[in-house]
Amino acid sequence: MVEYLVSLKIEKLEEGMYLATSDDLQGLVAQGRTISDTVEIAQDVARNLIESIFEHGDPLPDGIAPATKPFKNLV
């Protein structure tokens, strides 16, 4: 399985939750109680969005690149 790098923007909401979005992958929106939870949810959302892109035969957005080597979660 190929892994892809997708940049995330994470911001803390007034309610204390965290919100992740990406300029590279439209439609990626994830919310969690902690930064770690938010990143994990964002990974699932990104995976589903990328699978959908491939299923429809569309090209990946320019900002998304295959990871050059496997990596573990950084958070």
Buried (B, 14 or more C-beta within 10 A) or exposed (E): EEBBEBEBEBEEEEEEBBBBBBEBBEEBEBBBEEBEBBBBBBBEBBBEBBEEBEEEEEEBBEEBEEEEEEEEEEE
